[in-house]
């Protein structure tokens, strides 16, 4: 398995019969998986294409998968853009409503 970290998340290559590139970005950490949060993630997912949001292990994560054998540079770049845009759009909105810790703080004074 190979992993490639980026500030927005991580891409993981999975060795299998049909190799897959799994890309994900944590939006929130230490957030409770309440019924309200899960309902909100479900509602968001109903409007998204090519990416999904889910709660696991006290984190909200944005994720997508691509078939590695047919992957080209344009598809990978587009997928990175979509994943980052979704993460950037929903992280602060979900944080404001449900709490938890932002995975990537974009304030100028943040590390």
C-alpha positions as CSV (number, residue, x, y, z in Angstrom):
1,X,0.0,0.0,0.0
2,X,1.3,3.5,-0.9
3,X,0.1,6.7,0.8
4,X,0.5,10.2,-0.4
5,X,-0.3,13.0,2.1
6,X,-1.5,16.4,1.1
7,X,-2.7,19.1,3.4
8,X,-6.3,18.4,2.3
9,X,-6.1,14.7,3.1
10,X,-4.6,11.5,1.9
11,X,-4.7,9.2,-1.1
12,X,-4.2,5.5,-0.6
13,X,-3.4,3.0,-3.3
14,X,-5.0,-0.4,-2.5
15,X,-3.5,-3.6,-4.0
16,X,-6.4,-5.7,-5.2
17,X,-7.8,-7.5,-8.3
18,X,-9.0,-4.1,-9.4
19,X,-6.6,-1.5,-7.9
20,X,-8.4,1.4,-6.3
21,X,-7.1,4.9,-5.3
22,X,-9.0,5.9,-2.1
23,X,-8.8,9.6,-1.4
24,X,-10.1,11.1,1.8
25,X,-9.9,14.3,3.9
26,X,-11.0,14.6,7.6
27,X,-13.2,17.6,8.1
28,X,-13.8,17.4,11.9
29,X,-12.3,15.5,14.7
30,X,-13.7,14.7,18.2
31,X,-17.3,15.2,17.0
32,X,-20.2,13.2,18.4
33,X,-22.1,11.0,16.0
34,X,-25.5,12.3,16.9
35,X,-28.7,11.5,15.0
36,X,-28.8,15.1,13.9
37,X,-25.3,15.0,12.5
38,X,-25.9,11.7,10.7
39,X,-29.2,13.1,9.2
40,X,-27.3,16.2,8.0
41,X,-24.6,14.1,6.4
42,X,-27.2,12.0,4.7
43,X,-28.9,15.2,3.4
44,X,-25.6,16.6,2.1
45,X,-24.8,13.3,0.4
46,X,-28.1,13.4,-1.5
47,X,-26.8,16.5,-3.3
48,X,-23.1,15.6,-3.9
49,X,-21.6,13.9,-6.9
50,X,-18.3,11.9,-6.9
51,X,-17.7,12.4,-3.1
52,X,-19.4,11.5,0.1
53,X,-19.3,12.6,3.8
54,X,-19.6,10.2,6.6
55,X,-18.9,9.9,10.4
56,X,-16.6,7.3,11.8
57,X,-14.4,7.1,14.9
58,X,-15.6,10.6,16.1
59,X,-14.6,12.2,12.8
60,X,-16.4,13.6,9.8
61,X,-14.6,12.5,6.6
62,X,-15.0,13.3,2.9
63,X,-14.0,10.4,0.7
64,X,-14.0,9.1,-2.9
65,X,-12.5,6.2,-4.8
66,X,-11.1,5.9,-8.4
67,X,-10.1,2.9,-10.4
68,X,-6.4,3.0,-10.6
69,X,-6.0,1.1,-13.9
70,X,-7.8,3.7,-15.9
71,X,-6.8,6.8,-13.9
72,X,-5.3,9.7,-15.8
73,X,-3.9,13.0,-14.7
74,X,-7.0,15.0,-15.6
75,X,-9.3,12.7,-13.6
76,X,-7.0,12.7,-10.6
77,X,-6.7,16.5,-10.7
78,X,-10.4,16.9,-11.0
79,X,-11.1,14.5,-8.1
80,X,-8.6,16.4,-5.9
81,X,-10.3,19.7,-6.7
82,X,-13.8,18.3,-5.9
83,X,-12.6,16.6,-2.7
84,X,-10.9,19.8,-1.5
85,X,-13.8,22.0,-2.5
86,X,-16.3,19.8,-0.6
87,X,-14.1,19.7,2.5
88,X,-13.5,23.5,2.4
89,X,-17.2,24.2,1.9
90,X,-18.6,21.9,4.7
91,X,-15.9,21.8,7.4
92,X,-16.7,25.2,9.0
93,X,-20.5,24.9,8.4
94,X,-20.6,21.5,10.2
95,X,-18.2,22.7,12.9
96,X,-20.4,25.7,13.6
97,X,-23.5,23.5,14.0
98,X,-22.1,20.3,15.5
99,X,-18.8,21.3,17.2
100,X,-15.7,19.2,17.2
101,X,-12.3,20.3,16.1
102,X,-11.5,21.5,12.6
103,X,-8.9,19.3,10.9
104,X,-7.4,22.2,9.0
105,X,-7.7,25.6,10.5
106,X,-7.4,28.2,7.7
107,X,-7.1,31.2,10.0
108,X,-3.9,33.2,9.3
109,X,-2.6,32.8,12.8
110,X,-3.2,29.0,12.9
111,X,-0.3,26.6,12.5
